[in-house]
Amino acid sequence: MPLKSKKDVDFKSTKDPYAQREAEKYENPIPSRELILLALEQAGKPLSRVDIADAFALDNEENLEALRRRLRAMERDGQLLFNRSQQYCLVNNKDLIVGRIIGHADGFGFVRPDDGSDDLYLSPREMNPLLHNDRAMVRIAGIDKKGRREGAVVEILERNTHQIVGRLYKEDGFIYVVPDNKNIAQTVLVQKGGAGKAKQGQIVIAEIVEQPTKLRQPIGRIIEVLGDHLAPGMEIEMAIRAHELPHIWPEELLEEIKTLSAEVPEAAKENRVDLRNIPLVTIDGEDARDFDDAVYCKKTPKGWKLLVAIADVSHYVQVNSELDKEAKKRSTSVYFPEQVIPMLPEILSNGLCSLNPNVDRLCMVCELLIDAQGLVLRTKFYEAVMRSHARLTYTEVASMLVDGDKGLAEKYKPLMPHLRELYALYNVMRIQRELRGAMDFDTQETRIVFGKDRKIEKIIPVVRNDAHKLIEEFMITANSAAARYLNAKKIPRLLRIHDGPSVDKLLNLKTFLGELGLKFGGGVNPSPLDYMHLVDSIKDRPDAHLIQTVLLRSMSQAVYSPDTKGHFGLALEAYAHFTSPIRRYPDLLVHRAIRHCLSGKKVEAFVYGMPDMVLLGEQCSAYERRADEATRDVVSWLKCEYMMDKIGEEFPGIISAVTSFGFFVELADIFVEGLVHISNLGQDYFHFDPTSHQLKGERTGMNFRLGDSVKIRVARVDLDEKKMDFELLQKQGSAKTADGSGKVKKKRRKK
């Protein structure tokens, strides 16, 4: 239950409403964070650690040490500020903002606030003592020339970069490392005698021994030489180290999982609903190795009964166990091309927690009764034991249900009635999805195909069929049901939230659409349905891809948070991640909350409180971004390597992004991206219009806009920077070419 401030509360005799939660989490429980914050609020002034200890009558050495650690943690998490008088005070959220640092290669940076508000700009001077991914408390210092909120650093709360991977250079008696991570602008100066046997140009790992200050760059020492620059697999090794991805299982964890066997113990199957005779099936990609979810559907008089069975990871990964500590540390599995860093060890991810066919597995089931119109009537959660009746692929299911493959239908004859009901249910739920306005943009995903020595053979598009969409729809339905269930129980839980467009992005979007003669409904608060109405209205336009890209870029980024803000993109009032606990820590937290509710225990006894969920949400969101950035680095490096022998070749492409210094082009059919610099656009002065996403020539009126078709030549490939430079040969529909007959060189614009 929430704490409320009261005058003259005697905290020595006050019962902590979260005492049971604290007792379950710690052997030596002390006052909860909530109670400490209330004590400071009532005091109305900063308090020293001794003052706080006296307020709660904490006197033995063990309790005082626990209090010290808790106060330091609250300070690190931005809940408290430790002033120069060695006292703790509350953070005034109106004046001070806590967030994560996002660095930029050009030296400036941003603070991404924990509360989800707009980023604050940090000048290069403010960024001097910071590294990408640090956490800091800043104050709003003003508004910069571009109209952005500008921050000034008040306190660095947490250092999150302890190692840097990069190339080692020796010049003029100095040894330094240039980080591979382009979010880090500072080079690392290697301390005297700290280079070891590392040679010029090698890829190394530098341990930060002194963090940067306002006056000095970071100082480090070489702790590992990864090897030479172009060694096979080096790109993944560099990404793992550059983003500090945990990838080695601790000895304590390996010792803990020694007791696990390949089979589910009989005792674990007791007191569970037995679904082993229900023909649940998994449907995944051909290369999938872990199977989180299985589905089953049958017709009912009013519609359908859908079972979504999810691997019961929370049974095996107990709170504060070594498995749990490492899973929280990793937060997500990281998927590189043809290599995975899993969140859980293989005995769980590919074994006990994977819903492999024809073996008993523990699961958490979301049972849904759905009417003939595709609306959910009733939801029920329960623990069960199941046995997957088949491991199906998306290709097989689409072949049977959409293409009518008789051979496959015969092979899976006993399952066909249930598969057909799954497809029938999907089709009516698809209508509901469209009616509520859930977004369904036509985006293109790709897959890298390797040949010998891990060299890219080709890059191919991934085609999504109805089987992909069917599973996606049922997973969304189960995730939404989990969120509604936990909201109704009023238990601390982690949700997946997705805000609508910000005021600035919405204004820019409407200006852009207005120039194209398009109207965007919804006024100042457009709904997802307004977005999809617009998408439907532009399907036959030649610039539909351009408009859809701009619509996508107006969206906010989805994050994890205990706040009930809904999911704008899916047009849902509540949404959680429940269906992938093998590879996502937030899903595991949701399972624990559901299990707690099913046990009948009081909400106050749940091992997590709302402050815990706030911090876990911020961490899981940050680690999700970390995994995405690491994967993107690897893919960019591989694509650059793929293009190394194509310098001088010509390709058609589409302008995929426009900036003040040029535009990026994605090449048709091979799906790689490079920059056409503004200096390559002819003798004209080009103005960048961010609202209309175009560069426009002052004299010629020639413009280059997002979505335009162009022809380019590959001019340069830089593996270190993971970038490609293109020369513009021709813009589709333009008489200006690069063969000397029409196109002339442009003077370089001053910056």
Stockholm file with secondary structure:
# STOCKHOLM 1.0

chainA/1-751         MPLKSKKDVDFKSTKDPYAQREAEKYENPIPSRELILLALEQAGKPLSRVDIADAFALDNEENLEALRRRLRAMERDGQLLFNRSQQYCLVNNKDLIVGRIIGHADGFGFVRPDDGSDDLYLSPREMNPLLHNDRAMVRIAGIDKKGRREGAVVEILERNTHQIVGRLYKEDGFIYVVPDNKNIAQTVLVQKGGAGKAKQGQIVIAEIVEQPTKLRQPIGRIIEVLGDHLAPGMEIEMAIRAHELPHIWPEELLEEIKTLSAEVPEAAKENRVDLRNIPLVTIDGEDARDFDDAVYCKKTPKGWKLLVAIADVSHYVQVNSELDKEAKKRSTSVYFPEQVIPMLPEILSNGLCSLNPNVDRLCMVCELLIDAQGLVLRTKFYEAVMRSHARLTYTEVASMLVDGDKGLAEKYKPLMPHLRELYALYNVMRIQRELRGAMDFDTQETRIVFGKDRKIEKIIPVVRNDAHKLIEEFMITANSAAARYLNAKKIPRLLRIHDGPSVDKLLNLKTFLGELGLKFGGGVNPSPLDYMHLVDSIKDRPDAHLIQTVLLRSMSQAVYSPDTKGHFGLALEAYAHFTSPIRRYPDLLVHRAIRHCLSGKKVEAFVYGMPDMVLLGEQCSAYERRADEATRDVVSWLKCEYMMDKIGEEFPGIISAVTSFGFFVELADIFVEGLVHISNLGQDYFHFDPTSHQLKGERTGMNFRLGDSVKIRVARVDLDEKKMDFELLQKQGSAKTADGSGKVKKKRRKK
#=GR chainA/1-751 SS CCCCCCTTCCTTTCCCTTHHHHHHHCSSCCCCHHHHHHHHHHHTSCBCHHHHHHHTTCCSHHHHHHHHHHHHHHHHTTSEEECTTSCEEECCTTTEEEEEEEECTTSCEEEEETTCCCCEEECHHHHTTCCTTCEEEEEEEEECTTSCEEEEEEEEEECCCCEEEEEEEEETTEEEEEESCTTCCSCEEECTTCCTTCCTTCEEEEEEEECCCSSSCCEEEEEEEEECTTCTTHHHHHHHHHTTCCCSCCHHHHHHGGGCCSSCCGGGGTTSEECTTSCCBEEECTTCCCCCEEEEEEEETTEEEEEEEEECHHHHSCTTSHHHHHHHHHCBCEEETTEEECSSCHIIIIIITSCCBTSEEEEEEEEEEEETTSCEEEEEEEEEEEEBSCEEEHHHHHHHHTSCCHHHHHHTGGGHHHHHHHHHHHHHHHHHHHHHTCCCCCCCEEEEEECGGGCEEEEEEECCCHHHHHHHHHHHHHHHHHHHHHHHHTCCCCEEEBCCCCHHHHHHHHHHHHHTTCCCCSTTSCCHHHHHHHHHHTTTSTTHHHHHHHHHHTSCCCEEESSCCCBTTTTBSCCCCCSCTTTBHHHHHHHHHHHHHHHTCCGGGSSCCHHHHHHHHHHHHHHHHHHHHHHHHHHHHHHHHHHGGGTTCEEEEEEEEEETTEEEEEETTTCCEEEEEGGGSCSSCEEEETTTTEEEETTTCCEEETTCEEEEEEEEEETTTTEEEEEEEEETTCSCBSSSSSCCCCCCCCC
#=GC SS_cons         CCCCCCTTCCTTTCCCTTHHHHHHHCSSCCCCHHHHHHHHHHHTSCBCHHHHHHHTTCCSHHHHHHHHHHHHHHHHTTSEEECTTSCEEECCTTTEEEEEEEECTTSCEEEEETTCCCCEEECHHHHTTCCTTCEEEEEEEEECTTSCEEEEEEEEEECCCCEEEEEEEEETTEEEEEESCTTCCSCEEECTTCCTTCCTTCEEEEEEEECCCSSSCCEEEEEEEEECTTCTTHHHHHHHHHTTCCCSCCHHHHHHGGGCCSSCCGGGGTTSEECTTSCCBEEECTTCCCCCEEEEEEEETTEEEEEEEEECHHHHSCTTSHHHHHHHHHCBCEEETTEEECSSCHIIIIIITSCCBTSEEEEEEEEEEEETTSCEEEEEEEEEEEEBSCEEEHHHHHHHHTSCCHHHHHHTGGGHHHHHHHHHHHHHHHHHHHHHTCCCCCCCEEEEEECGGGCEEEEEEECCCHHHHHHHHHHHHHHHHHHHHHHHHTCCCCEEEBCCCCHHHHHHHHHHHHHTTCCCCSTTSCCHHHHHHHHHHTTTSTTHHHHHHHHHHTSCCCEEESSCCCBTTTTBSCCCCCSCTTTBHHHHHHHHHHHHHHHTCCGGGSSCCHHHHHHHHHHHHHHHHHHHHHHHHHHHHHHHHHHGGGTTCEEEEEEEEEETTEEEEEETTTCCEEEEEGGGSCSSCEEEETTTTEEEETTTCCEEETTCEEEEEEEEEETTTTEEEEEEEEETTCSCBSSSSSCCCCCCCCC
//
